Amino acid sequence: MHDVVLATKPSKVSKASKASTLGNLLLTFAVWAVAALVSGVFLWILFDIVLRGLPVISWSFLVEPPRNAGREGGLGPIIVSTMLVLTVAVVAAVPLGVGTAVLLAEVTQRERRLSRLVRRSLDVLAGVPSIVFGLFGNAFFCITLGLGFSILSGGLTLACMVLPILIRASEEGIRAVPIEYRQGAAALGMSRTATLMRLVLPAAVPGIVVGLVLGIGRALAETAALIFTSGYVDRMPGSLFDSGRVLSVHIFDLSMNVAGGDRAAYGAALVLIIMLLVINALVSWMAGRWRRHQILAKK
């Protein structure tokens, strides 16, 4: 009887091993299938935009003003307005976002109620629809502050939208810095401010860059909030107080309100994607270069 029991044990182990191997294969297949599906949808959308938008792209399309409700002409004033709105948003959001992240990660660690309240508020703001930000921006920046429909109003509204993403990503980047950095700086007698500026923030640059890139992507793709703040005018802006139409609003207008505007809409969509890729690559390159410079300076 004892021999029979011993003889059946390898069989049970073999069956369990085969079942585990089969489960691993099924899990691997499912993961790769989901990844392939997501990549396929992305490539399909990208291929469609490139296929229809590339024939439209030319130098005149990039520099000339739109004519005939956007069916003819180009995107010159619209590209300028887009870059101005994005610049205002980044300039306003980065200092506030990084400063709040430092406050949450370094200063309010013991004041858990305050930090918990701020984090929950940020999570709620991150899920607020963009149309709500547009109504807020119109009521506060355009009417209360008297900025009217302007690039400044649109940029500040986008900064409010970008802040939750930027703050949470920057906070996680700061928290990811090893505690040994702070302990070593304290052992050397460095002040808390010097430790933060010379050690913690340079090491947290990847997390800050991630938040900035995600924020730029959301800002460039935004439509509803900017219709209520930066306006609809497709002329060249003379200053930050002028109204200006951004690329996302222009694409929406061509697709929904202009008969025969699909061709120009695809060209504008391709320009928007190229602009997003170039800006993200430039931000990542500048962050890497700055971090390498900091490392060499320490040596």
Backbone as CSV, one residue per row, in Angstrom:
resi,resn,N_x,N_y,N_z,CA_x,CA_y,CA_z,C_x,C_y,C_z
1,MET,0.830,-1.202,0.000,0.000,0.000,0.000,0.866,1.254,0.000
2,HIS,1.926,1.200,0.785,2.855,2.322,0.839,3.499,2.567,-0.518
3,ASP,3.823,1.490,-1.248,4.435,1.634,-2.573,3.472,2.244,-3.567
4,VAL,2.182,1.908,-3.424,1.194,2.465,-4.356,1.068,3.966,-4.164
5,VAL,1.060,4.410,-2.892,0.975,5.839,-2.596,2.171,6.573,-3.157
6,LEU,3.365,6.014,-2.978,4.575,6.629,-3.510,4.544,6.687,-5.023
7,ALA,3.953,5.706,-5.631,3.930,5.659,-7.087,2.979,6.706,-7.659
8,THR,1.953,7.071,-6.891,0.991,8.043,-7.409,1.448,9.484,-7.202
9,LYS,2.412,9.733,-6.333,2.862,11.101,-6.076,3.486,11.772,-7.291
10,PRO,4.407,11.155,-8.042,4.968,11.816,-9.227,3.905,12.163,-10.242
11,SER,2.870,11.319,-10.360,1.801,11.611,-11.311,1.053,12.882,-10.922
12,LYS,0.745,13.041,-9.621,0.054,14.239,-9.171,0.908,15.480,-9.357
13,VAL,2.201,15.372,-9.069,3.110,16.506,-9.257,3.211,16.881,-10.719
14,SER,3.260,15.866,-11.583,3.342,16.122,-13.016,2.094,16.834,-13.518
15,LYS,0.902,16.406,-13.042,-0.336,17.056,-13.464,-0.387,18.498,-12.970
16,ALA,0.047,18.727,-11.742,0.043,20.092,-11.208,1.004,20.984,-11.983
17,SER,2.166,20.394,-12.345,3.140,21.170,-13.119,2.610,21.521,-14.497
18,LYS,1.927,20.563,-15.132,1.354,20.829,-16.452,0.257,21.881,-16.366
19,ALA,-0.570,21.812,-15.326,-1.630,22.796,-15.155,-1.056,24.192,-14.925
20,SER,0.024,24.255,-14.134,0.668,25.552,-13.891,1.276,26.109,-15.164
21,THR,1.921,25.241,-15.947,2.516,25.686,-17.210,1.440,26.176,-18.174
22,LEU,0.331,25.441,-18.241,-0.765,25.849,-19.116,-1.359,27.188,-18.676
23,GLY,-1.492,27.357,-17.360,-2.002,28.634,-16.846,-1.086,29.795,-17.176
24,ASN,0.225,29.548,-17.062,1.196,30.598,-17.409,1.127,30.947,-18.890
25,LEU,0.971,29.921,-19.731,0.879,30.171,-21.176,-0.379,30.963,-21.511
26,LEU,-1.500,30.608,-20.878,-2.741,31.330,-21.131,-2.644,32.782,-20.662
27,LEU,-2.029,32.990,-19.499,-1.864,34.351,-18.990,-0.963,35.170,-19.900
28,THR,0.142,34.562,-20.346,1.045,35.259,-21.262,0.351,35.608,-22.570
29,PHE,-0.419,34.653,-23.084,-1.149,34.904,-24.326,-2.164,36.033,-24.150
30,ALA,-2.861,36.049,-23.005,-3.853,37.096,-22.762,-3.201,38.466,-22.668
31,VAL,-2.058,38.540,-21.987,-1.353,39.815,-21.848,-0.897,40.327,-23.210
32,TRP,-0.292,39.436,-24.006,0.173,39.839,-25.326,-0.993,40.186,-26.250
33,ALA,-2.107,39.480,-26.100,-3.282,39.779,-26.929,-3.822,41.168,-26.616
34,VAL,-3.902,41.515,-25.330,-4.380,42.843,-24.954,-3.423,43.923,-25.449
35,ALA,-2.113,43.669,-25.283,-1.130,44.641,-25.758,-1.213,44.820,-27.277
36,ALA,-1.376,43.714,-27.996,-1.491,43.791,-29.450,-2.757,44.522,-29.872
37,LEU,-3.858,44.294,-29.138,-5.118,44.968,-29.459,-4.995,46.477,-29.273
38,VAL,-4.422,46.889,-28.142,-4.254,48.320,-27.882,-3.323,48.951,-28.917
39,SER,-2.196,48.278,-29.195,-1.262,48.803,-30.188,-1.900,48.850,-31.569
40,GLY,-2.719,47.838,-31.894,-3.375,47.819,-33.194,-4.359,48.965,-33.365
41,VAL,-5.139,49.250,-32.319,-6.076,50.372,-32.398,-5.329,51.687,-32.561
42,PHE,-4.242,51.851,-31.793,-3.448,53.072,-31.900,-2.855,53.226,-33.300
43,LEU,-2.269,52.156,-33.829,-1.663,52.225,-35.153,-2.717,52.454,-36.237
44,TRP,-3.890,51.892,-36.047,-4.971,52.095,-37.018,-5.380,53.568,-37.077
45,ILE,-5.566,54.172,-35.895,-5.925,55.592,-35.845,-4.811,56.443,-36.440
46,LEU,-3.566,56.129,-36.048,-2.433,56.902,-36.549,-2.283,56.755,-38.061
47,PHE,-2.463,55.543,-38.560,-2.347,55.311,-39.998,-3.424,56.081,-40.759
48,ASP,-4.641,56.094,-40.230,-5.732,56.815,-40.890,-5.449,58.315,-40.946
49,ILE,-4.944,58.874,-39.826,-4.648,60.309,-39.800,-3.496,60.642,-40.741
50,VAL,-2.444,59.814,-40.736,-1.294,60.075,-41.612,-1.695,59.922,-43.075
51,LEU,-2.476,58.905,-43.379,-2.875,58.656,-44.763,-3.694,59.809,-45.335
52,ARG,-4.607,60.364,-44.532,-5.463,61.437,-45.026,-4.884,62.822,-44.790
53,GLY,-4.019,62.940,-43.807,-3.497,64.259,-43.484,-2.210,64.618,-44.176
54,LEU,-1.398,63.613,-44.517,-0.089,63.902,-45.122,-0.199,64.624,-46.458
55,PRO,-1.133,64.280,-47.344,-1.230,65.036,-48.605,-1.577,66.511,-48.419
56,VAL,-2.132,66.860,-47.276,-2.525,68.248,-47.030,-1.340,69.090,-46.559
57,ILE,-0.365,68.461,-45.912,0.735,69.176,-45.290,1.639,69.790,-46.346
58,SER,1.897,71.071,-46.196,2.845,71.806,-47.041,3.305,73.030,-46.263
59,TRP,4.298,73.718,-46.776,4.792,74.913,-46.087,3.711,75.987,-46.010
60,SER,2.985,76.164,-47.102,1.919,77.167,-47.091,0.813,76.793,-46.104
61,PHE,0.553,75.510,-45.949,-0.469,75.071,-44.996,-0.057,75.393,-43.564
62,LEU,1.241,75.422,-43.296,1.733,75.678,-41.944,1.834,77.156,-41.610
63,VAL,1.949,78.016,-42.593,2.218,79.435,-42.316,1.077,80.362,-42.719
64,GLU,0.244,79.965,-43.656,-0.817,80.856,-44.117,-1.998,80.859,-43.155
65,PRO,-2.753,81.963,-43.114,-3.977,81.982,-42.296,-5.087,81.194,-42.977
66,PRO,-6.034,80.699,-42.219,-7.145,79.955,-42.833,-8.061,80.883,-43.634
67,ARG,-8.624,80.334,-44.697,-9.568,81.073,-45.541,-10.785,80.199,-45.818
68,ASN,-11.874,80.848,-46.142,-13.108,80.140,-46.479,-13.511,79.183,-45.352
69,ALA,-13.561,79.745,-44.128,-13.958,78.986,-42.935,-13.030,77.817,-42.637
70,GLY,-11.783,77.879,-43.123,-10.812,76.834,-42.856,-10.682,75.810,-43.958
71,ARG,-11.548,75.857,-44.968,-11.450,74.888,-46.066,-10.175,75.113,-46.873
72,GLU,-9.739,76.354,-46.954,-8.540,76.715,-47.701,-7.574,77.425,-46.766
73,GLY,-6.402,77.742,-47.283,-5.395,78.410,-46.471,-4.651,77.427,-45.579
74,GLY,-4.232,77.923,-44.419,-3.401,77.076,-43.563,-3.706,77.238,-42.087
75,LEU,-2.656,77.056,-41.279,-2.802,77.011,-39.823,-1.886,77.992,-39.100
76,GLY,-1.313,78.968,-39.815,-0.324,79.844,-39.196,-0.775,80.479,-37.892
77,PRO,-1.836,81.267,-37.885,-2.285,81.888,-36.626,-2.721,80.876,-35.581
78,ILE,-3.251,79.755,-36.029,-3.753,78.750,-35.085,-2.593,78.053,-34.372
79,ILE,-1.514,77.767,-35.093,-0.339,77.174,-34.456,0.268,78.140,-33.446
80,VAL,0.341,79.425,-33.812,0.874,80.426,-32.884,0.007,80.515,-31.629
81,SER,-1.317,80.548,-31.800,-2.214,80.603,-30.646,-2.064,79.368,-29.764
82,THR,-1.909,78.202,-30.387,-1.740,76.965,-29.618,-0.480,77.009,-28.776
83,MET,0.629,77.442,-29.372,1.881,77.502,-28.631,1.821,78.535,-27.503
84,LEU,1.149,79.665,-27.743,1.037,80.681,-26.693,0.196,80.182,-25.522
85,VAL,-0.930,79.543,-25.825,-1.776,79.002,-24.761,-1.023,77.939,-23.964
86,LEU,-0.300,77.063,-24.665,0.460,76.016,-23.986,1.572,76.609,-23.131
87,THR,2.237,77.640,-23.620,3.302,78.283,-22.850,2.765,78.895,-21.568
88,VAL,1.635,79.591,-21.659,1.025,80.178,-20.470,0.658,79.087,-19.465
89,ALA,0.098,77.986,-19.954,-0.303,76.901,-19.062,0.904,76.294,-18.350
90,VAL,1.978,76.041,-19.085,3.164,75.420,-18.484,3.830,76.368,-17.492
91,VAL,3.981,77.637,-17.872,4.629,78.613,-16.990,3.844,78.780,-15.690
92,ALA,2.526,78.730,-15.776,1.703,78.877,-14.570,1.637,77.602,-13.752
93,ALA,1.647,76.434,-14.417,1.405,75.177,-13.709,2.660,74.599,-13.063
94,VAL,3.814,74.719,-13.702,5.015,74.045,-13.204,5.436,74.554,-11.817
95,PRO,5.580,75.869,-11.599,5.967,76.296,-10.234,4.945,75.901,-9.177
96,LEU,3.655,76.082,-9.478,2.618,75.711,-8.508,2.583,74.202,-8.287
97,GLY,2.710,73.432,-9.361,2.642,71.985,-9.240,3.812,71.407,-8.466
98,VAL,5.025,71.814,-8.813,6.204,71.297,-8.114,6.225,71.787,-6.674
99,GLY,5.848,73.041,-6.443,5.813,73.558,-5.076,4.812,72.810,-4.202
100,THR,3.630,72.522,-4.745,2.638,71.759,-3.981,3.104,70.335,-3.740
101,ALA,3.779,69.735,-4.732,4.304,68.382,-4.555,5.359,68.344,-3.455
102,VAL,6.211,69.346,-3.411,7.206,69.436,-2.333,6.510,69.591,-0.982
103,LEU,5.473,70.395,-0.954,4.716,70.578,0.290,4.119,69.264,0.779
104,LEU,3.547,68.488,-0.131,2.908,67.232,0.259,3.926,66.160,0.634
105,ALA,5.049,66.110,-0.090,6.016,65.032,0.109,7.020,65.312,1.214
106,GLU,7.339,66.590,1.453,8.423,66.906,2.371,7.980,67.651,3.630
107,VAL,6.936,68.446,3.526,6.588,69.346,4.629,5.439,68.811,5.473
108,THR,4.388,68.318,4.821,3.164,67.935,5.546,3.095,66.451,5.844
109,GLN,4.244,65.782,5.974,4.222,64.351,6.257,3.578,64.055,7.613
110,ARG,3.775,64.935,8.579,3.197,64.707,9.903,1.760,65.221,9.981
111,GLU,1.427,66.219,9.182,0.066,66.756,9.176,-0.761,65.952,8.180
112,ARG,-1.144,64.773,8.586,-1.769,63.842,7.661,-3.156,64.304,7.232
113,ARG,-3.874,64.996,8.083,-5.207,65.447,7.711,-5.145,66.441,6.565
114,LEU,-4.223,67.385,6.650,-4.078,68.377,5.583,-3.658,67.722,4.281
115,SER,-2.651,66.864,4.335,-2.174,66.217,3.110,-3.243,65.303,2.518
116,ARG,-4.000,64.607,3.384,-5.067,63.743,2.888,-6.151,64.564,2.199
117,LEU,-6.483,65.715,2.776,-7.502,66.583,2.177,-7.037,67.107,0.820
118,VAL,-5.767,67.509,0.729,-5.245,68.029,-0.538,-5.219,66.936,-1.598
119,ARG,-4.796,65.740,-1.225,-4.730,64.643,-2.202,-6.117,64.266,-2.707
120,ARG,-7.081,64.201,-1.805,-8.441,63.868,-2.248,-8.993,64.954,-3.144
121,SER,-8.672,66.197,-2.839,-9.119,67.293,-3.700,-8.491,67.191,-5.084
122,LEU,-7.227,66.822,-5.137,-6.552,66.663,-6.424,-7.144,65.505,-7.224
123,ASP,-7.469,64.419,-6.532,-8.074,63.274,-7.225,-9.439,63.643,-7.802
124,VAL,-10.199,64.431,-7.055,-11.499,64.876,-7.560,-11.318,65.798,-8.758
125,LEU,-10.369,66.728,-8.666,-10.125,67.659,-9.765,-9.647,66.939,-11.022
126,ALA,-8.873,65.880,-10.845,-8.379,65.142,-12.001,-9.511,64.475,-12.773
127,GLY,-10.619,64.178,-12.094,-11.744,63.531,-12.756,-12.849,64.479,-13.183
128,VAL,-12.680,65.771,-12.933,-13.701,66.745,-13.317,-13.710,66.904,-14.833
129,PRO,-14.868,66.883,-15.480,-14.917,67.070,-16.939,-14.363,68.432,-17.346
130,SER,-13.796,68.463,-18.541,-13.157,69.688,-19.001,-14.151,70.827,-19.187
131,ILE,-15.402,70.503,-19.487,-16.396,71.552,-19.674,-16.620,72.327,-18.388
132,VAL,-16.462,71.659,-17.242,-16.604,72.340,-15.951,-15.455,73.322,-15.757
133,PHE,-14.245,72.918,-16.124,-13.113,73.844,-16.070,-13.346,75.024,-17.002
134,GLY,-13.957,74.756,-18.166,-14.246,75.845,-19.088,-15.217,76.852,-18.498
135,LEU,-16.264,76.369,-17.844,-17.224,77.269,-17.211,-16.578,78.051,-16.074
136,PHE,-15.732,77.368,-15.293,-15.028,78.058,-14.211,-14.088,79.121,-14.772
137,GLY,-13.313,78.754,-15.811,-12.396,79.714,-16.408,-13.120,80.914,-16.989
138,ASN,-14.265,80.667,-17.611,-15.035,81.776,-18.164,-15.561,82.690,-17.063
139,ALA,-16.052,82.088,-15.981,-16.612,82.899,-14.896,-15.536,83.652,-14.122
140,PHE,-14.376,82.988,-13.886,-13.356,83.605,-13.035,-12.365,84.445,-13.837
141,PHE,-11.717,83.836,-14.815,-10.676,84.562,-15.552,-11.269,85.572,-16.536
142,CYS,-12.288,85.152,-17.289,-12.829,86.029,-18.328,-13.680,87.155,-17.754
143,ILE,-14.546,86.835,-16.775,-15.504,87.818,-16.277,-15.014,88.491,-14.998
144,THR,-14.696,87.684,-13.967,-14.313,88.272,-12.682,-13.018,89.060,-12.777
145,LEU,-11.990,88.474,-13.391,-10.708,89.168,-13.529,-10.676,90.107,-14.722
146,GLY,-11.682,90.053,-15.569,-11.761,90.969,-16.699,-10.803,90.673,-17.840
147,LEU,-10.340,89.430,-17.955,-9.409,89.087,-19.039,-10.132,88.827,-20.348
148,GLY,-11.419,88.562,-20.292,-12.179,88.323,-21.509,-11.752,87.038,-22.209
149,PHE,-12.263,86.864,-23.430,-11.827,85.720,-24.234,-10.421,86.017,-24.736
150,SER,-9.449,85.368,-24.149,-8.056,85.674,-24.461,-7.194,84.438,-24.288
151,ILE,-6.005,84.517,-24.854,-5.030,83.432,-24.717,-4.632,83.263,-23.259
152,LEU,-4.556,84.361,-22.528,-4.190,84.282,-21.112,-5.257,83.525,-20.320
153,SER,-6.527,83.803,-20.594,-7.602,83.080,-19.912,-7.551,81.586,-20.229
154,GLY,-7.340,81.256,-21.515,-7.256,79.854,-21.898,-6.070,79.145,-21.279
155,GLY,-4.906,79.798,-21.244,-3.722,79.183,-20.662,-3.868,78.955,-19.170
156,LEU,-4.440,79.918,-18.450,-4.632,79.759,-17.012,-5.660,78.675,-16.703
157,THR,-6.681,78.567,-17.551,-7.661,77.492,-17.364,-7.012,76.129,-17.577
158,LEU,-6.185,76.023,-18.611,-5.468,74.766,-18.835,-4.512,74.460,-17.687
159,ALA,-3.907,75.482,-17.105,-3.018,75.262,-15.954,-3.786,74.625,-14.803
160,CYS,-5.030,75.066,-14.576,-5.855,74.459,-13.530,-6.147,72.997,-13.833
161,MET,-6.301,72.668,-15.112,-6.566,71.279,-15.488,-5.327,70.403,-15.356
162,VAL,-4.182,70.987,-15.648,-2.927,70.225,-15.639,-2.423,69.987,-14.221
163,LEU,-2.737,70.887,-13.306,-2.165,70.833,-11.961,-2.358,69.492,-11.239
164,PRO,-3.557,68.897,-11.216,-3.690,67.622,-10.484,-2.754,66.535,-10.980
165,ILE,-2.621,66.397,-12.296,-1.722,65.374,-12.853,-0.277,65.690,-12.516
166,LEU,0.107,66.941,-12.693,1.486,67.338,-12.444,1.855,67.186,-10.978
167,ILE,0.959,67.562,-10.079,1.256,67.486,-8.647,1.428,66.037,-8.200
168,ARG,0.500,65.170,-8.595,0.597,63.780,-8.143,1.819,63.080,-8.711
169,ALA,2.133,63.312,-9.987,3.324,62.685,-10.577,4.599,63.225,-9.933
170,SER,4.651,64.533,-9.689,5.838,65.116,-9.051,5.986,64.628,-7.619
171,GLU,4.870,64.493,-6.919,4.927,63.995,-5.543,5.477,62.572,-5.490
172,GLU,4.994,61.723,-6.389,5.504,60.349,-6.422,6.984,60.322,-6.787
173,GLY,7.392,61.216,-7.703,8.808,61.286,-8.050,9.669,61.713,-6.876
174,ILE,9.189,62.665,-6.083,9.939,63.119,-4.904,9.979,62.032,-3.837
175,ARG,8.869,61.337,-3.635,8.839,60.261,-2.639,9.718,59.081,-3.048
176,ALA,9.938,58.920,-4.356,10.753,57.808,-4.828,12.252,58.028,-4.607
177,VAL,12.646,59.252,-4.254,14.062,59.518,-3.991,14.478,58.768,-2.734
178,PRO,15.563,58.006,-2.774,15.966,57.214,-1.597,16.174,58.073,-0.361
179,ILE,15.790,57.546,0.782,15.927,58.258,2.049,17.394,58.493,2.391
180,GLU,18.278,57.664,1.826,19.713,57.829,2.093,20.225,59.189,1.629
181,TYR,19.605,59.750,0.564,20.008,61.075,0.099,19.803,62.110,1.207
182,ARG,18.665,62.067,1.844,18.352,63.029,2.899,19.201,62.773,4.138
183,GLN,19.388,61.497,4.480,20.194,61.175,5.654,21.654,61.587,5.461
184,GLY,22.201,61.335,4.277,23.579,61.732,4.008,23.746,63.242,4.035
185,ALA,22.766,63.963,3.468,22.838,65.421,3.499,22.744,65.951,4.928
186,ALA,21.885,65.339,5.747,21.774,65.765,7.146,23.061,65.488,7.908
187,ALA,23.711,64.366,7.602,24.979,64.039,8.268,26.075,65.031,7.900
188,LEU,25.992,65.581,6.688,26.983,66.564,6.256,26.651,67.976,6.706
189,GLY,25.511,68.131,7.358,25.137,69.445,7.859,24.433,70.326,6.846
190,MET,23.931,69.768,5.762,23.228,70.557,4.765,21.838,70.935,5.280
191,SER,21.426,72.131,4.946,20.098,72.569,5.348,19.032,71.814,4.564
192,ARG,17.796,71.903,5.032,16.710,71.207,4.360,16.464,71.779,2.961
193,THR,16.609,73.097,2.853,16.413,73.738,1.547,17.495,73.319,0.562
194,ALA,18.746,73.296,1.027,19.839,72.884,0.150,19.693,71.429,-0.261
195,THR,19.269,70.581,0.659,19.049,69.169,0.325,17.973,69.030,-0.737
196,LEU,16.912,69.804,-0.576,15.807,69.739,-1.526,16.233,70.209,-2.910
197,MET,16.948,71.330,-2.963,17.285,71.926,-4.254,18.421,71.193,-4.958
198,ARG,19.381,70.682,-4.207,20.573,70.095,-4.823,20.520,68.579,-4.969
199,LEU,19.698,67.923,-4.155,19.674,66.465,-4.194,18.307,65.898,-4.575
200,VAL,17.275,66.313,-3.841,15.971,65.673,-4.001,15.339,66.017,-5.348
201,LEU,15.223,67.305,-5.653,14.570,67.698,-6.902,15.300,67.207,-8.150
202,PRO,16.648,67.298,-8.216,17.315,66.713,-9.398,17.058,65.226,-9.559
203,ALA,16.999,64.493,-8.433,16.724,63.060,-8.522,15.275,62.777,-8.890
204,ALA,14.380,63.721,-8.608,12.953,63.535,-8.897,12.558,64.044,-10.273
205,VAL,13.510,64.486,-11.069,13.209,65.042,-12.393,12.416,64.069,-13.272
206,PRO,12.745,62.758,-13.318,11.937,61.853,-14.163,10.447,61.868,-13.827
207,GLY,10.103,61.879,-12.543,8.697,61.924,-12.163,8.042,63.237,-12.548
208,ILE,8.771,64.330,-12.375,8.236,65.637,-12.761,8.022,65.705,-14.265
209,VAL,8.972,65.148,-15.025,8.849,65.154,-16.484,7.640,64.336,-16.931
210,VAL,7.406,63.200,-16.274,6.226,62.387,-16.610,4.944,63.184,-16.413
211,GLY,4.831,63.863,-15.276,3.646,64.680,-15.035,3.513,65.809,-16.031
212,LEU,4.646,66.427,-16.391,4.613,67.526,-17.357,4.200,67.041,-18.736
213,VAL,4.735,65.902,-19.153,4.382,65.357,-20.465,2.901,64.985,-20.530
214,LEU,2.393,64.345,-19.480,0.968,64.013,-19.441,0.108,65.270,-19.445
215,GLY,0.555,66.273,-18.711,-0.190,67.524,-18.684,-0.192,68.220,-20.032
216,ILE,0.947,68.217,-20.713,1.019,68.831,-22.041,0.111,68.099,-23.021
217,GLY,0.090,66.764,-22.916,-0.790,65.999,-23.790,-2.251,66.351,-23.569
218,ARG,-2.654,66.493,-22.322,-4.045,66.856,-22.042,-4.333,68.282,-22.492
219,ALA,-3.371,69.189,-22.294,-3.587,70.590,-22.668,-3.717,70.743,-24.181
220,LEU,-2.863,70.055,-24.938,-2.914,70.179,-26.392,-4.189,69.591,-26.974
221,ALA,-4.742,68.582,-26.322,-5.931,67.918,-26.855,-7.224,68.545,-26.356
222,GLU,-7.148,69.564,-25.518,-8.355,70.110,-24.907,-9.135,70.990,-25.878
223,THR,-10.445,70.862,-25.834,-11.323,71.641,-26.712,-12.370,72.409,-25.924
224,ALA,-13.154,71.697,-25.112,-14.308,72.309,-24.450,-13.912,73.490,-23.566
225,ALA,-12.841,73.329,-22.777,-12.449,74.398,-21.869,-11.997,75.644,-22.610
226,LEU,-11.365,75.465,-23.772,-10.824,76.608,-24.501,-11.874,77.340,-25.314
227,ILE,-12.947,76.667,-25.691,-14.022,77.361,-26.391,-14.610,78.455,-25.507
228,PHE,-14.676,78.232,-24.194,-15.254,79.186,-23.261,-14.249,80.215,-22.763
229,THR,-12.961,80.052,-23.071,-11.958,80.942,-22.480,-11.078,81.642,-23.518
230,SER,-10.433,80.881,-24.392,-9.545,81.509,-25.376,-10.292,81.966,-26.624
231,GLY,-11.469,81.413,-26.869,-12.290,81.907,-27.958,-12.175,81.109,-29.237
232,TYR,-12.756,81.663,-30.287,-12.963,80.975,-31.556,-12.291,81.682,-32.732
233,VAL,-11.710,82.855,-32.481,-11.191,83.696,-33.564,-9.961,83.051,-34.181
234,ASP,-9.899,83.023,-35.525,-8.788,82.355,-36.209,-7.768,83.327,-36.787
235,ARG,-7.722,84.558,-36.266,-6.719,85.501,-36.745,-5.458,85.417,-35.896
236,MET,-4.381,86.048,-36.357,-3.106,86.054,-35.636,-3.231,86.896,-34.367
237,PRO,-2.931,86.331,-33.190,-3.033,87.119,-31.956,-1.921,88.150,-31.864
238,GLY,-2.273,89.341,-31.357,-1.274,90.388,-31.191,-0.629,90.389,-29.821
239,SER,-1.311,89.814,-28.839,-0.777,89.738,-27.479,-1.505,88.627,-26.740
240,LEU,-1.127,88.419,-25.489,-1.779,87.391,-24.678,-3.215,87.753,-24.325
241,PHE,-3.580,89.016,-24.510,-4.934,89.453,-24.186,-5.869,89.361,-25.387
242,ASP,-5.353,88.900,-26.523,-6.184,88.697,-27.706,-6.779,87.292,-27.692
243,SER,-7.915,87.158,-28.330,-8.511,85.842,-28.483,-7.749,85.051,-29.539
244,GLY,-7.758,83.739,-29.416,-7.052,82.893,-30.374,-7.635,81.497,-30.407
245,ARG,-7.649,80.899,-31.578,-8.177,79.547,-31.742,-7.025,78.558,-31.741
246,VAL,-7.131,77.518,-30.930,-6.086,76.497,-30.865,-6.416,75.369,-31.837
247,LEU,-5.455,74.476,-32.026,-5.609,73.406,-33.018,-6.787,72.487,-32.718
248,SER,-6.960,72.113,-31.451,-8.042,71.186,-31.124,-9.407,71.807,-31.420
249,VAL,-9.575,73.085,-31.113,-10.832,73.778,-31.411,-11.025,73.891,-32.919
250,HIS,-9.940,74.137,-33.639,-10.016,74.253,-35.095,-10.424,72.911,-35.722
251,ILE,-9.868,71.834,-35.231,-10.237,70.506,-35.745,-11.714,70.228,-35.466
252,PHE,-12.152,70.550,-34.266,-13.566,70.352,-33.923,-14.482,71.171,-34.832
253,ASP,-14.112,72.416,-35.071,-14.944,73.281,-35.903,-15.003,72.778,-37.344
254,LEU,-13.870,72.366,-37.892,-13.836,71.873,-39.269,-14.648,70.587,-39.414
255,SER,-14.586,69.729,-38.424,-15.260,68.439,-38.523,-16.764,68.541,-38.301
256,MET,-17.188,69.437,-37.405,-18.580,69.469,-36.998,-19.392,70.578,-37.658
257,ASN,-18.759,71.703,-37.964,-19.512,72.883,-38.394,-19.245,73.334,-39.822
258,VAL,-18.215,72.821,-40.459,-17.837,73.281,-41.797,-18.013,72.145,-42.781
259,ALA,-18.915,72.313,-43.722,-19.104,71.304,-44.763,-17.889,71.282,-45.685
260,GLY,-17.362,70.093,-45.903,-16.166,69.967,-46.722,-14.878,70.305,-46.006
261,GLY,-14.920,70.366,-44.677,-13.713,70.712,-43.924,-12.927,69.527,-43.412
262,ASP,-13.344,68.289,-43.772,-12.659,67.106,-43.243,-11.212,67.022,-43.714
263,ARG,-10.963,67.413,-44.949,-9.597,67.332,-45.481,-8.648,68.202,-44.663
264,ALA,-9.034,69.444,-44.421,-8.194,70.331,-43.608,-8.144,69.863,-42.158
265,ALA,-9.223,69.238,-41.671,-9.233,68.738,-40.298,-8.206,67.634,-40.106
266,TYR,-8.083,66.738,-41.091,-7.083,65.679,-40.995,-5.665,66.263,-41.026
267,GLY,-5.454,67.267,-41.851,-4.142,67.909,-41.863,-3.816,68.562,-40.532
268,ALA,-4.803,69.239,-39.937,-4.588,69.859,-38.628,-4.357,68.808,-37.542
269,ALA,-5.062,67.672,-37.631,-4.862,66.601,-36.652,-3.450,66.037,-36.738
270,LEU,-2.941,65.875,-37.947,-1.572,65.375,-38.109,-0.556,66.373,-37.561
271,VAL,-0.783,67.660,-37.800,0.101,68.691,-37.241,0.064,68.653,-35.711
272,LEU,-1.112,68.440,-35.135,-1.234,68.370,-33.678,-0.461,67.182,-33.110
273,ILE,-0.552,66.029,-33.766,0.178,64.842,-33.295,1.682,65.062,-33.397
274,ILE,2.136,65.629,-34.516,3.571,65.903,-34.685,4.053,66.896,-33.626
275,MET,3.255,67.924,-33.374,3.614,68.917,-32.359,3.728,68.270,-30.983
276,LEU,2.789,67.382,-30.665,2.822,66.699,-29.372,4.073,65.839,-29.237
277,LEU,4.416,65.086,-30.281,5.610,64.242,-30.241,6.879,65.073,-30.109
278,VAL,6.962,66.168,-30.843,8.155,67.019,-30.800,8.315,67.656,-29.425
279,ILE,7.228,68.171,-28.864,7.307,68.824,-27.552,7.687,67.815,-26.472
280,ASN,7.089,66.630,-26.499,7.425,65.609,-25.503,8.884,65.191,-25.612
281,ALA,9.362,64.994,-26.857,10.765,64.633,-27.043,11.688,65.744,-26.573
282,LEU,11.314,66.984,-26.836,12.146,68.118,-26.417,12.189,68.237,-24.900
283,VAL,11.041,68.061,-24.239,11.005,68.136,-22.777,11.850,67.026,-22.157
284,SER,11.725,65.812,-22.678,12.515,64.691,-22.159,14.006,64.914,-22.383
285,TRP,14.374,65.441,-23.547,15.792,65.695,-23.842,16.350,66.767,-22.913
286,MET,15.602,67.845,-22.712,16.063,68.915,-21.831,16.189,68.431,-20.391
287,ALA,15.238,67.604,-19.944,15.317,67.080,-18.579,16.519,66.159,-18.407
288,GLY,16.764,65.293,-19.384,17.934,64.416,-19.308,19.239,65.186,-19.341
289,ARG,19.291,66.198,-20.181,20.511,67.012,-20.267,20.760,67.773,-18.962
290,TRP,19.679,68.308,-18.379,19.829,69.039,-17.124,20.259,68.101,-15.999
291,ARG,19.708,66.890,-15.977,20.076,65.945,-14.928,21.534,65.508,-15.077
292,ARG,21.977,65.268,-16.311,23.390,64.916,-16.517,24.301,66.063,-16.080
293,HIS,23.870,67.286,-16.349,24.662,68.442,-15.923,24.763,68.509,-14.394
294,GLN,23.668,68.196,-13.705,23.696,68.181,-12.251,24.615,67.096,-11.716
295,ILE,24.594,65.925,-12.344,25.455,64.836,-11.898,26.924,65.199,-12.091
296,LEU,27.263,65.792,-13.258,28.638,66.180,-13.504,29.084,67.294,-12.561
297,ALA,28.165,68.203,-12.212,28.501,69.275,-11.291,28.831,68.741,-9.889
298,LYS,28.119,67.667,-9.490,28.397,67.076,-8.178,29.774,66.419,-8.138
299,LYS,30.184,65.852,-9.307,31.492,65.210,-9.327,32.629,66.220,-9.329
